[in-house]
Amino acid sequence: MTVDHEEFDLPLSREANERLHALVPGGAHTYAKGDDQYPEGLAPVISHGEGAHVWDVDGNRYVEYGSGLRSVSLGHAHPRVVEAVRREVGRGTNFVRPSLLEAEAAERFLATVPTAEMVKFAKNGSDATTAAVRLARAVTGRSLVALCADHPFFSTDDWFIGTTPMSAGIPDTGLTVTFPYGDLAATEELLVRHAGEVACLILEPATQTEPPPGYLAGLRALADRHGCVLVFDEMITGFRWSEAGAQGLYGVVPDLSTFGKALGNGFAVSALAGRREVMERGGLRHGEDRVFLLSTTHGAETHALAAAMAVQATYTEEGVTARLHALGERLAAGVREAAAAMGVGEHLVVRGRASNLVFATLDERGRPSQEYRTLFLRRLLAGGVLAPSFVVSAALTDADVDRTVDVVGQACALYRKALDAGDPAPWLGGRPVKPVFRRRA
């Protein structure tokens, strides 16, 4: 459904957002899904989705990007995944002892990610990354966690959130330090300064830019030399970079790695994986002090593990990662061409790997601008494109991408008008969208 920018309105979504805020702190269960991330009054509340499309409660249909914060990479209600889930739901999903499916899911995962030797499943990424940190501390006998300062999110737990502007309620333990991505010298200086204190280095192996040549291998060598555990957070890179994750693509094996998001295609499942000698410390077959690694009532629900197995089979049999890259390349080329044609190519900037595209909105002086992001998002929404990012799903068609590029062109024409006026305010329709991590509401 496409309507004129000035006429576009979401009355039922606004009403639903008010209901949500009255009942749910923040109005959503993930801050990145909050209505403050969208133009005022134009935060769609979703009714349902199918493939690469979603419908809001007002009846509008959108081409959707960033599906489920990158988790629904095959598209909504993927038939193979739905059938696997339906089969297990009818057989019971949670028992007082492990199901055989847990062994089958572990075998499938370790066959897909052969650089890992053991795996333990959970429900969300934060539990998995915190378990990796706990395990690293236990194995090394050290307390400090060194995380990459250039990566936006690792966990809801204190060791990470305490480093963000939203640190209210978290005591300052001083047990987290940071290092810059791509700078081996700075990381080694950190390890030397805190000699014998750093339990682990944790980072996303790649984000918007490719790792500098030799960087990941250099980190591996630094971790070995300084006796700390190397942890790759593959929540995003897992499957989107390759079926075997970034570690499989770049050929550098971490001690521990964490997976989630695409693993379940919208169903709640995450994984902590790694070297046997490290992972086994969270088990029963060793003589060391036991580590309370992961123990979740719902961590091995059969329907979620069945979803993960179906996702992995689909990726490997249908070449999904290659399709994501092809779709992303088509989209990025189209958006860049549309932006350039409207004279805003230096202001609307597409970044990242083709399978994981994001965009930046820059003002007249080339500075990141929430105001111009608001203007851009308003026009996309009015054109039937829901795109907090340009992260593709495999359910998109070439026609979906071409339609998106057309709407982007319309948004860029408005962008040009605002740049010429030197003020985007007349096109915002209210307060600008806000960053997730900020100290005050």
N, C-alpha and C positions, 0 to 999 in steps of 0.2 A: 504494500500500500504506500503510495507516494503522494504527499500533499505539499502545498505551498509552505514555505518556512514560517510565514507569519501565522498560518492557520494551525500549525501542528500543536496538538494539545493532548495531554494524557490525564484526564480527570480521574479515571478509575485507578490508575497507577498512583496518582497523588494520594487518593483516599487510602489505598492499600499501604502506601509508605507510612502514612500517619498511624494506621493500625499497628504496623510493625514497630515503629518507634515507641508506641505506648506499651508494648509488650516485650520487646527485645532490645537490650542496650545497643545503641548504634544503628538499630533498624535492620541489621543483617548479621549473619553468623560468621562473616569474614569481612574485615575492614575494607579490603579491596573491592568488595561488592556494595559498599555503602552508597547512599544516594548523594553524599558529598563529593563523590567521584564523578558525578554527572551534572550537567547544567541544571540550574534550579527549576524544579517542577517538571523536568524531563528525564526522570530516572525510571525506566520501564520496570514494572513488576511482571515477571514471566508467568504465563499460563502453562505453556508446554513447548516442547521442541521436537524436531524430527530432522535427522541429517544435519545439514549446515544452517538450518533455519529455526528461529524461535518466534513465538507469538506472545504478545503481552496481553494483559487483562483488558486492555482497551480494544483488542482485536487487530492490532497492527502486526504485520509480519516483517521480520528483519533477516537479512543475511548476517550471521553472527560470527565474530572473530574472538579469539581468546577463550573459546568455549570452556566454561567451568574453570576459569583461571588456568588454562592449558591442560586440563585433565581429560576432556572429552575429545581426544584427537582423531577418533574414528567417526565422529558424528553422533548426535543424540539418538538413543534407541537403536543402536546398531543391531541388526537381526541376529548375528552370530553370538554376540555378547548376551543379548536378551534371552536367547534360547538356552544358553549355558546356565544363566542365573535361574531361569524358570525351572529347569530340570532339578537343580539342587534345592531350591526353595521348597519344592514338593516332597523332599526327602528329609527335611529337618536341616537346620543351619548351624546349630551350636550344641555341643554335647559335653558331658562331664569328662571325657577323654578325647585325645586327638582323633580326628578322622583320617582315613587312608588318603583322602584328598590332600591333606597337608604335605604328605610325602611326595605325592604326584606333582603338586604345585611347586615344591622346592626343586624337584628334579627338572621340571620344565624351566624354572627361572635360571637354574645354574647351567642348563644347556644353552639358554639364550644369552647369558652373561658368563661365559666360561672363565673369565679372569677372577671370578669369585669361587670360593670353595664351600662356604656355608651361607645360609640365609635364614633370617627370622622375619616373619611378617607382622605388621601392625596396621593401624587404621589411618594414621596421618604422618606427614613428614616430620613434624616437630618431635614426636615420640622417637622416630628413627634417628634423627640427628643427635638428640640428647642422649640416646642410648650409645651412640658412637663416641660421644664425648666422655661419658661415664666409663665406657670400656677402655678408652685410651688412657684415662687417668688411672684406672686400676692396673693396667698392664705396665705403665711406665712408673707408677708411684709418684707422679707429678701432678700439680694442681692447675697450672696456667693453660688456658685455651687461646690459641692464636687463630683468629678468623680473618678472612679477607675483607678489608674495609670497603672495597669497591662493589661488593655484592649486597643486594638489598635486603635479603631475608634468609634466615636459617632456622629459626625456631621461636615458638611462643614462650620458651622457658627463660629463666633469669639470666643465664650465661650470655644470651644474645640480646633480649629485649632491654636489659640494663645498659646496653651501649647505644640505644636509640633515644630520640627525644621523648618517647612515650615510656619513660622509665619510672613513672609514679608507682609506688607500692613495692619497689624492688630495692633492697639494700645494696650499697656499693661495696662489693666484695673485693674489687681490684684484681679479680682472677681471669679477666679477659683482656687480651691485648690484640692489636691488629697489625696487618701487613698489607702493602699495596699489591694489586694484581700486576703480574708481568715484570716485577722488579726483584730479581734474585738477590742482588746485593743488599737491598733494604731488608729482605727477609732474613738473610744470613746475619746481618747486623743485629736484628731483633733476637735471633737465637743465641748469638754470642753474649748480648747484653743480659739475657735471662738464661744463662748457661745452666743446664740441668733442671730447669723449671717448667719448660713447655711440654705439655703432654701430647698435643696434636696441632697440626696445621689443617684447617678446614676451609674449603673453598668450593665454588662451582668451577669445574675444569674449564668451562668456556661460557661466555655470555654474548654480549653484542659484538665483540670482536674475537677473532681467532687467537688462540694462544701464540705468543711470539715463538719463533723457532727455538726449540730446546728448552722452553720454559717449564713445561710439566715434568720432563725428564730431570731438569735441574732441581725442581722441588723434591722429586723422589730422592735424588742424591743428598739434598740438604737434610731431609727427614732421616735418612739412614745415618748420615754423619753425626747428627745431633741427637739421635736416639728417640725421636718422637714419631708419632703415628700420623700417617698421611691419610686424610679423609676427603673423598670427593662427594660433594652434594650433587647427585645426579637427578634430583627431582624434576628438573626441566630438561636437561640434556639426555636423560635416559629415554630411549626410543626415538626422540626427535632428532638426535644427532646420528644415532645408529641403533639397531636393535640391541646391541651390546653396550650401549651408552657411549659417552665420550671416551671412556677408558679403552673401549674396543676400537674406536675410530682412530685415536691418537697413539695407541700402543703403549700407554703408561699405566701400570697397575698400582692402584692405591692399596693401603692396608685394609681400609674399610670404605664402603660407599653406601649411599642411601638413594632409594628410588621411590617414586610415587607418581602422582598426577596421571600421566598417560597409562600407567600400569593397569588401572582398573576401568578406563573409559567412563569415568563418572562414579563408579562404585568405590567405596572406601577401602583402599588397600595400599599399604606402603611396605617397604622392605629395607632391612639392614643386611648388608652382605659383606663378605670379606675373607681374609686369609683364615684358614682353619685354626692355626695356633693362637690367633687373637680372638676369634669368635668363640672358640671352645671355652674361654674363660667365663663366658656367660652360661655355661652348661654344667653338667654333673660329672664329667669324666676327666677330672684333673685333681691335683692335690693342693692347689693354691686357694687363697681366700675366694669365696664365691662372689660373683658380681650379679646384682639384681639388674639384669640386662633389659629385657622387655617381658612384661607379664600383663597381658590385656585380655579381659573377658571376651571381647569381640574380635580380637586380632586375627583369628583364623576361621572366621565364619565361612562356611563352605561356599555360599553363593558368591562372595567377594573373591575368593580364591579361584572359583570357576570362571569368573569374569576375567581375572588376570590371565589365566591360561588361554582363554579364547582370544584376548587381545594379543598375546605373544604369538599365538598360531597365526592370527590374521596378519600381523606385521611381517612375519617371516615368509609366509606363503604368498602374500599379495604385494610385497614390496612397498609397504605403506610409507616407510621413511623416504624413499625416492619420490613417491607421489607428493608428500608434503613439501619437499624441496622444489619440485617442479611447479606446484601451485604457488608457492611463495615467490619464486623467481618471476612468474608471470605477473603476480600482484605488485611486487616491488617495481618492476619495470613500468607497469602501467601507471602507478601512483607517481613515480618520478617524472614520467612524461607529462602527465596531467598537471602536476605542480609547475613544471618548467614552462608549459604552454601558457599558464596564467601568470607567469612572472613571480612565482613564490617558491621556486625550486631550492632557494637557499634558506627558506623559512619553514617549510614542511619537509622534514628530513626523515627518511626511512632508514632504519639501522637494524643490524643483527643478521644472524644466519637465516637463510631463506625459510627454514621450517619454524622460525621463532622471531618473526619480525615485530619490531616496535616502531613508534614514530615520535619525533620530537617536534614541538611547535615553538618557533623562535620569533621574537619581536623585531621591531625595526632595526635594533642594534645587534641582532643575532643572539640575544639572551633567551634562555628557556622562559616560556610565558604560559602561565595557567589561564590568563585571559584569552589568548589566541587558541589554546586547547579547547576552551569552552565554546568559543565561536565555531571551531571546526567540528566538535562533537555535535553541537546543535544541528548543523546542516546535515551531517551524516544521519542522525536519527530521523530527521524529517524526510530523508531520502530512503529510509528503510534499511539502513546499515548500522548495526550495533557493534562498535569497534573501539573498545578501550585500548586495544592494541591491534596489530595486523597479523596476529598469530593464527595460522590457518588450521583447518581440520581436513581430513582426507575426504570428507563428504562434500566439500565444495566442488562445484562444476566450473568449467571455463566460463559459462554464462554468468554464474554468480560473481566470479572475479571481474568479468567485463562490466557487469552492472555496478559493482563496487567502484571501479575506476571512473565510471560516468558520474557517480554521485560525488566522488572525491573531486572531480573537475568542477562541479557546481560549488562545492565547499571552498575550493581554491579561488574561485572568482570572488566569493564573499571575502575571503582572506585578503585578496588584493585590494579590495575596496577599503578594508579596515587599515591596511598598511598605508594606503594613499592618504587616508584621513588622519593617520598618526594616532588613532585611538579606537580600540576595538569595543569600547563600552556600549555604544548604541546597539551592538549585535549580540550582547551577552544574555539579555533577558533576565538578569538577576546576578547574584554573587558568582564569582568564578569557581570552577572546580578546585578542590584542595588536595594537597599531598596527603598520603596515608599517614606517614610518620610526622606528627607535629605535636607540640606540647599542649596547645590549647585548642578547644573545639572551634 
